[in-house]
Amino acid sequence: MAKILLLDFSEAERDHLVAKKYDIEARSTGWTTGKDEPLDLPQENGIVFYQVSGVAAEGRADLHAGVHEALTERVREGARVVCFIGGGETPQLTNIIGPVAGLQFKDSARADAVVFNPRALFHVPFERFRPFIAKAYRLLPETFAEGVWEKETSSNGKFELLAKSTDGAPVAMILRKGKGHVLLLPSFGSKNVEVVDYILKDELPLGPELPNEPAGDWLDGEDYAFPDLKALIVKRDEEKKRFDEVLADFDRQIKEMKAVGQEEFHRLLKGDEAVLRKAIVHAFRYLGWGRVVDVDEYWKNVIRNKEEDAWLIDPGDSPVEAGIRKGELVILLARAGKNWATDDECALLQKYKGRRMQEFGNTRMKAVLVGNYFSATEAKLRDNPFSAAQVEEAQKDGNGLLTTCELFQAIKAEKENRISKDAIREQIKVKTGLIKFDI
């Protein structure tokens, strides 16, 4: 019999893993098949992967009600169960893995609103597959403060929280039972099968836990230690305390550096609307443009349509009113989306530039669309969001199309001393069509 069981996975997902030479077999629950048939979970399976789907369990709460008794016993003996929770009702889970005090599937959090336990077993795959989180339900009714990643219960023992929503509600956790455990994870949609593959690789083994170290001999007690040994133990404890303090200080510095030096730039890759506009303004100010004007702020006391999002003015030593009429002006449009750029968005470049040329009496002007497209996908995996026709049109009009990924990479390169701020600014001024930096 196979060592790995897939429960409620598709045939294509099973075949994907079989092709990788895993020892796999598959079963389906009655919630998937629509049939009220016994569910046989072979005793030889050491790891069970279960996709809890969005199929309603209403009226079928007693389906497979006895399965959890045998499976729970196998978990205590060392088996592992990994559940991807993509919807449905709690009986679809608890009838398989056993009751869990307070368990609920409520209010799925957005992928960008999930906070991972930095020391958890699943930190690496969570970060890797974060953009693909489809459902991340609040699994318990209570919330937990920052830094709290465990919960003690009388009925289920200790829960280790693997991930929480930004307000502290658990969305992933591990339930340890005897020698084995049950993992409750968000659903990564079609990527669940890739997470399974990741788990099965040596990168994240789910084999039996190492046995607990035996209790120390009573001869190790302080009453039986000579002074030299006592002194060494004291020194060791002092060094450990010092080391813990050093690590805590590093953690504090890392947190502060992220808040001050990185978070605003990361919003280029995650933000939309006002958040993205402010991140773009911040980025161009960092690049040392003569003057960077947030158009909403500039016109905040004026009743008018604020069409573009920002102005880049050179030189920056004159008042804004003089700069927009006599200086070199780059007008910026900030846009975001989960798909490709639209023709309408790109057409706004020439439309707004023409209006500003007429309004300001200034032809020394260029328009650039700065877009955070494919925003739900990890930045390095994103495609070019602009079509060949859009690029050609922008080039003809002397305008630019720039992704926030490209802008972020340019800033990163500048911080790594691979390009200067002057060079980045010059390329934005000169290049038309799709702007790619020479780094």
C-alpha positions as CSV (number, residue, x, y, z in Angstrom):
1,M,0.0,0.0,0.0
2,A,1.1,3.6,-0.6
3,K,2.7,5.6,2.1
4,I,1.0,8.9,1.0
5,L,-2.8,9.4,0.7
6,L,-4.4,12.2,-1.2
7,L,-8.0,12.9,0.0
8,D,-10.3,14.9,-2.3
9,F,-7.6,15.8,-4.8
10,S,-8.3,15.7,-8.5
11,E,-6.9,13.0,-10.9
12,A,-4.7,15.6,-12.5
13,E,-3.2,16.5,-9.2
14,R,-2.6,12.9,-8.3
15,D,-1.0,12.2,-11.6
16,H,1.3,15.3,-11.1
17,L,2.7,13.8,-7.9
18,V,2.8,10.2,-9.3
19,A,5.0,11.6,-12.1
20,K,7.4,12.8,-9.5
21,K,7.8,9.2,-8.3
22,Y,5.9,9.6,-5.0
23,D,4.2,6.5,-3.6
24,I,0.7,7.9,-3.8
25,E,-2.9,6.7,-3.7
26,A,-6.1,8.7,-3.6
27,R,-9.6,8.6,-2.1
28,S,-12.6,10.9,-2.2
29,T,-15.1,11.9,0.5
30,G,-18.8,11.8,0.1
31,W,-18.7,15.6,0.0
32,T,-16.9,15.4,-3.3
33,T,-18.6,12.4,-4.8
34,G,-22.1,13.2,-3.6
35,K,-22.4,9.6,-2.4
36,D,-23.0,8.4,1.1
37,E,-20.5,5.6,1.1
38,P,-18.0,4.4,3.7
39,L,-14.6,6.1,3.6
40,D,-11.7,3.7,3.9
41,L,-8.4,5.2,4.9
42,P,-5.7,2.6,4.5
43,Q,-3.7,1.9,7.7
44,E,-0.4,2.0,5.9
45,N,-0.6,5.7,5.0
46,G,2.0,7.7,7.0
47,I,1.0,11.1,5.5
48,V,-2.5,12.2,4.6
49,F,-3.1,15.3,2.5
50,Y,-6.8,16.5,2.6
51,Q,-8.3,19.3,0.6
52,V,-11.4,20.6,2.4
53,S,-13.4,22.1,-0.4
54,G,-16.2,24.7,-0.5
55,V,-18.9,22.1,-1.0
56,A,-21.5,22.8,1.7
57,A,-21.9,20.2,4.4
58,E,-25.4,21.4,5.3
59,G,-27.6,18.4,6.0
60,R,-24.6,16.0,5.9
61,A,-23.0,16.8,9.1
62,D,-22.8,13.1,10.1
63,L,-21.1,12.0,6.9
64,H,-18.0,9.9,7.7
65,A,-18.5,10.7,11.4
66,G,-16.6,7.7,12.6
67,V,-13.5,8.1,10.4
68,H,-11.6,10.4,12.9
69,E,-11.4,7.8,15.6
70,A,-9.1,5.5,13.7
71,L,-7.2,8.4,12.1
72,T,-6.6,10.1,15.4
73,E,-5.1,6.9,16.8
74,R,-2.8,6.7,13.9
75,V,-1.7,10.3,14.4
76,R,-0.9,9.5,18.0
77,E,1.4,6.7,16.7
78,G,3.2,9.1,14.3
79,A,1.1,9.7,11.2
80,R,0.8,13.2,9.8
81,V,-2.3,14.9,8.4
82,V,-2.1,18.1,6.3
83,C,-5.4,19.9,5.6
84,F,-5.8,22.7,3.1
85,I,-9.0,24.6,4.1
86,G,-10.7,26.1,1.1
87,G,-14.3,26.4,2.4
88,G,-17.2,24.2,3.4
89,E,-18.4,23.5,6.9
90,T,-16.4,22.4,10.0
91,P,-17.8,18.8,9.9
92,Q,-16.0,18.2,6.7
93,L,-12.8,18.6,8.7
94,T,-13.7,17.4,12.2
95,N,-15.3,14.2,11.0
96,I,-12.0,13.3,9.5
97,I,-9.4,14.6,12.0
98,G,-11.5,14.7,15.2
99,P,-13.1,17.5,17.2
100,V,-11.1,20.8,17.7
101,A,-12.3,23.1,20.4
102,G,-13.6,26.4,19.0
103,L,-12.8,25.5,15.3
104,Q,-14.6,27.7,12.7
105,F,-14.2,28.7,9.1
106,K,-15.0,32.4,9.2
107,D,-14.1,35.5,7.3
108,S,-11.2,34.6,5.0
109,A,-8.3,37.1,5.2
110,R,-6.6,38.6,2.2
111,A,-3.2,37.1,1.3
112,D,-1.5,40.4,2.1
113,A,-3.2,40.4,5.5
114,V,-1.6,37.2,6.7
115,V,1.3,37.4,9.2
116,F,3.5,34.3,9.4
117,N,5.2,32.9,12.5
118,P,8.9,33.6,11.7
119,R,10.1,30.5,13.6
120,A,7.4,28.1,12.4
121,L,8.0,25.0,10.3
122,F,6.0,26.5,7.5
123,H,7.6,29.9,7.3
124,V,9.5,29.3,4.0
125,P,6.7,27.7,2.0
126,F,4.3,30.4,3.3
127,E,6.5,33.1,2.0
128,R,7.1,31.3,-1.3
129,F,3.4,30.6,-2.0
130,R,1.8,33.7,-0.2
131,P,0.6,35.3,-3.5
132,F,-1.4,32.2,-4.2
133,I,-3.4,32.0,-1.0
134,A,-7.0,31.6,-2.1
135,K,-8.7,31.2,1.3
136,A,-7.2,31.9,4.8
137,Y,-10.1,31.5,7.3
138,R,-10.1,32.6,10.9
139,L,-9.9,29.2,12.6
140,L,-10.6,30.2,16.2
141,P,-12.9,32.9,17.6
142,E,-10.2,34.6,19.7
143,T,-7.3,36.7,18.6
144,F,-3.7,36.7,19.8
145,A,-1.3,39.5,20.5
146,E,1.8,40.1,18.5
147,G,4.5,37.6,19.4
148,V,2.0,35.1,20.8
149,W,2.1,31.9,18.8
150,E,0.8,29.2,21.1
151,K,-2.4,28.3,22.8
152,E,-3.0,25.8,25.6
153,T,-6.3,23.9,25.8
154,S,-7.6,21.3,28.1
155,S,-9.2,19.2,25.3
156,N,-6.6,19.5,22.5
157,G,-3.4,20.2,24.3
158,K,-1.1,22.8,22.8
159,F,-1.8,24.6,19.4
160,E,1.2,26.1,17.7
161,L,0.0,29.0,15.5
162,L,1.7,29.1,12.1
163,A,0.0,32.2,10.7
164,K,-2.4,34.9,11.8
165,S,-4.5,37.6,10.3
166,T,-3.2,41.2,10.9
167,D,-5.7,41.5,13.9
168,G,-4.3,38.3,15.5
169,A,-6.8,35.6,14.4
170,P,-5.2,32.2,13.7
171,V,-5.4,31.2,10.0
172,A,-2.9,28.2,10.1
173,M,-1.9,26.0,13.0
174,I,-0.4,22.7,14.0
175,L,-2.1,20.4,16.5
176,R,0.3,17.9,18.1
177,K,-1.1,14.6,19.1
178,G,1.3,12.0,20.5
179,K,4.1,11.3,18.1
180,G,2.2,12.9,15.1
181,H,0.4,16.0,14.3
182,V,-2.3,17.7,12.2
183,L,-1.5,20.8,10.1
184,L,-4.4,23.2,9.3
185,L,-3.3,25.4,6.4
186,P,-4.9,28.0,4.1
187,S,-5.9,26.9,0.7
188,F,-3.4,27.9,-2.0
189,G,-5.9,27.0,-4.7
190,S,-4.4,25.2,-7.7
191,K,-1.0,25.6,-6.0
192,N,-2.0,23.1,-3.2
193,V,-0.4,20.3,-5.1
194,E,2.9,22.3,-5.4
195,V,2.8,22.8,-1.6
196,V,2.4,19.1,-1.2
197,D,5.4,18.5,-3.4
198,Y,7.4,21.0,-1.3
199,I,6.4,19.2,1.9
200,L,7.4,15.8,0.5
201,K,10.8,17.0,-0.5
202,D,13.7,16.9,2.0
203,E,13.2,20.7,2.4
204,L,10.3,20.1,4.8
205,P,10.3,16.6,6.1
206,L,7.2,15.3,7.9
207,G,8.8,12.2,9.4
208,P,8.5,11.2,13.1
209,E,9.7,13.7,15.6
210,L,13.0,13.1,17.4
211,P,12.4,11.4,20.7
212,N,12.4,13.6,23.8
213,E,15.7,13.6,25.6
214,P,15.5,11.5,28.8
215,A,15.3,13.3,32.1
216,G,18.7,14.2,33.6
217,D,20.3,12.0,36.2
218,W,19.8,13.2,39.8
219,L,23.6,13.3,40.0
220,D,23.5,16.3,37.7
221,G,21.8,18.3,40.5
222,E,23.4,21.2,42.1
223,D,23.8,19.3,45.4
224,Y,26.3,17.0,43.7
225,A,28.4,19.5,41.7
226,F,31.9,20.7,42.7
227,P,32.6,24.4,42.6
228,D,34.5,24.4,39.2
229,L,31.5,22.7,37.6
230,K,29.0,25.2,39.2
231,A,31.1,28.1,38.0
232,L,31.1,26.7,34.4
233,I,27.3,26.2,34.5
234,V,26.9,29.8,35.8
235,K,29.2,31.1,33.0
236,R,27.2,29.2,30.4
237,D,23.9,30.6,31.6
238,E,25.3,34.1,31.6
239,E,26.5,33.6,28.0
240,K,23.2,32.3,27.0
241,K,21.4,35.3,28.5
242,R,23.8,37.6,26.8
243,F,23.3,35.8,23.5
244,D,19.5,36.0,23.8
245,E,19.8,39.7,24.5
246,V,22.0,40.2,21.4
247,L,19.4,38.3,19.3
248,A,16.6,40.4,20.7
249,D,18.5,43.5,19.8
250,F,19.1,42.3,16.3
251,D,15.3,41.5,16.0
252,R,14.5,45.0,17.1
253,Q,16.9,46.6,14.6
254,I,15.6,44.4,11.8
255,K,12.0,45.5,12.6
256,E,13.0,49.2,12.7
257,M,15.0,48.9,9.5
258,K,12.1,47.3,7.7
259,A,9.7,50.0,8.9
260,V,12.1,52.9,8.0
261,G,14.1,51.6,5.0
262,Q,12.0,49.0,3.2
263,E,8.2,49.1,3.9
264,E,7.5,52.2,1.8
265,F,9.4,50.7,-1.1
266,H,7.7,47.3,-0.7
267,R,4.4,49.2,-1.2
268,L,5.4,49.7,-4.8
269,L,5.0,45.9,-5.2
270,K,1.8,45.5,-3.1
271,G,0.0,48.8,-3.0
272,D,-2.9,50.2,-5.0
273,E,-4.8,53.5,-5.2
274,A,-3.7,56.0,-2.5
275,V,-1.1,53.7,-1.0
276,L,0.6,53.1,-4.3
277,R,0.5,56.8,-5.2
278,K,2.3,57.8,-2.0
279,A,4.8,55.0,-2.5
280,I,5.6,56.2,-6.0
281,V,6.0,59.8,-4.8
282,H,8.3,58.6,-2.0
283,A,10.4,56.6,-4.5
284,F,10.9,59.5,-6.9
285,R,11.8,61.8,-4.0
286,Y,14.3,59.2,-2.9
287,L,15.8,59.3,-6.4
288,G,16.5,63.0,-5.9
289,W,14.2,64.5,-8.5
290,G,14.3,68.3,-8.5
291,R,10.7,68.5,-7.2
292,V,8.1,65.8,-6.8
293,V,4.6,67.0,-6.4
294,D,1.6,64.9,-5.2
295,V,-1.1,66.4,-7.4
296,D,-3.9,65.5,-4.9
297,E,-2.0,67.5,-2.2
298,Y,-1.2,70.4,-4.5
299,W,-4.9,70.8,-5.6
300,K,-6.4,69.8,-2.3
301,N,-8.0,73.3,-1.8
302,V,-9.1,73.6,-5.4
303,I,-12.3,72.1,-7.0
304,R,-11.1,70.4,-10.1
305,N,-10.6,66.9,-11.5
306,K,-7.2,65.7,-10.3
307,E,-6.4,63.5,-13.3
308,E,-2.7,62.6,-13.0
309,D,-1.1,61.5,-9.7
310,A,2.2,63.3,-9.5
311,W,4.5,65.8,-11.3
312,L,8.3,65.5,-11.6
313,I,9.7,69.0,-12.1
314,D,13.3,70.0,-13.2
315,P,14.8,72.2,-12.0
316,G,13.4,72.1,-8.5
317,D,14.6,75.4,-7.2
318,S,11.6,77.4,-8.4
319,P,8.0,77.5,-7.1
320,V,5.7,74.7,-8.4
321,E,3.6,77.2,-10.4
322,A,6.7,78.4,-12.3
323,G,8.1,74.8,-12.7
324,I,5.0,73.4,-14.4
325,R,4.9,76.3,-16.9
326,K,8.6,76.7,-17.7
327,G,10.5,73.6,-16.5
328,E,10.8,70.1,-17.8
329,L,7.8,68.2,-16.5
330,V,7.1,64.5,-16.2
331,I,3.5,63.7,-15.3
332,L,2.9,60.4,-13.6
333,L,-0.1,58.1,-13.6
334,A,-0.2,55.4,-10.9
335,R,-2.3,52.3,-11.7
336,A,-2.6,48.8,-10.2
337,G,-4.3,45.6,-11.1
338,K,-4.2,41.8,-10.9
339,N,-4.0,41.5,-14.7
340,W,-2.6,43.3,-17.8
341,A,-2.7,47.0,-18.3
342,T,-5.7,48.1,-20.3
343,D,-5.7,50.2,-23.5
344,D,-7.8,52.8,-21.8
345,E,-5.3,53.3,-19.0
346,C,-2.4,53.7,-21.5
347,A,-4.5,56.1,-23.6
348,L,-4.8,58.5,-20.6
349,L,-1.1,59.3,-20.9
350,Q,-1.4,61.3,-24.1
351,K,-4.9,62.6,-23.1
352,Y,-3.7,64.1,-19.8
353,K,-0.4,65.3,-21.3
354,G,-2.3,67.2,-24.0
355,R,-4.5,68.8,-21.4
356,R,-1.6,69.9,-19.2
357,M,0.3,71.3,-22.2
358,Q,-2.6,73.5,-23.1
359,E,-3.3,74.4,-19.5
360,F,0.3,75.2,-18.5
361,G,1.4,76.5,-21.9
362,N,4.4,74.1,-21.7
363,T,5.5,71.6,-24.3
364,R,8.5,70.3,-22.5
365,M,6.4,67.5,-21.1
366,K,6.3,63.7,-21.0
367,A,3.8,61.3,-19.4
368,V,4.7,58.0,-17.7
369,L,2.4,55.3,-16.5
370,V,3.8,53.6,-13.4
371,G,1.9,50.4,-12.9
372,N,1.7,47.7,-10.2
373,Y,0.2,45.0,-12.4
374,F,-0.2,41.3,-11.6
375,S,-0.2,42.6,-8.0
376,A,-1.3,39.2,-6.5
377,T,1.8,37.5,-8.0
378,E,5.3,37.5,-6.6
379,A,7.1,40.3,-8.2
380,K,9.9,38.3,-9.8
381,L,7.4,36.0,-11.5
382,R,5.3,38.7,-13.1
383,D,5.0,39.1,-16.9
384,N,5.3,42.3,-18.8
385,P,1.8,43.8,-18.4
386,F,2.0,46.0,-21.5
387,S,1.1,44.8,-25.0
388,A,3.3,45.5,-28.0
389,A,0.7,47.9,-29.4
390,Q,0.6,49.8,-26.1
391,V,4.4,50.1,-26.0
392,E,4.5,51.2,-29.7
393,E,1.8,53.9,-29.1
394,A,3.6,55.3,-26.0
395,Q,6.9,55.4,-28.0
396,K,5.2,57.3,-30.8
397,D,3.8,59.8,-28.3
398,G,7.1,60.2,-26.5
399,N,5.6,58.7,-23.3
400,G,6.8,55.9,-21.0
401,L,5.4,52.7,-19.5
402,L,7.1,51.6,-16.3
403,T,6.3,48.8,-13.9
404,T,6.7,49.2,-10.2
405,C,8.8,46.0,-10.2
406,E,11.3,47.7,-12.6
407,L,11.3,50.8,-10.4
408,F,11.9,48.8,-7.2
409,Q,14.7,46.8,-8.9
410,A,16.4,50.1,-9.9
411,I,16.2,51.5,-6.4
412,K,17.6,48.2,-5.0
413,A,20.5,48.3,-7.6
414,E,21.2,51.9,-6.5
415,K,21.4,50.8,-2.9
416,E,23.8,48.1,-4.0
417,N,26.0,50.7,-5.8
418,R,25.3,49.2,-9.2
419,I,23.7,52.3,-10.6
420,S,23.5,56.0,-9.6
421,K,20.4,58.0,-8.9
422,D,21.4,60.4,-11.6
423,A,21.5,57.5,-14.1
424,I,18.0,56.3,-13.1
425,R,16.6,59.8,-13.4
426,E,18.2,60.3,-16.8
427,Q,16.9,57.1,-18.2
428,I,13.3,58.0,-17.1
429,K,13.7,61.4,-18.8
430,V,15.1,60.0,-22.1
431,K,13.5,56.6,-22.6
432,T,10.1,56.2,-24.2
433,G,7.8,53.1,-24.7
434,L,8.6,50.4,-22.2
435,I,11.2,51.7,-19.7
436,K,13.8,49.1,-18.7
437,F,16.8,50.3,-16.8
438,D,20.4,49.6,-17.9
439,I,21.8,48.2,-14.7
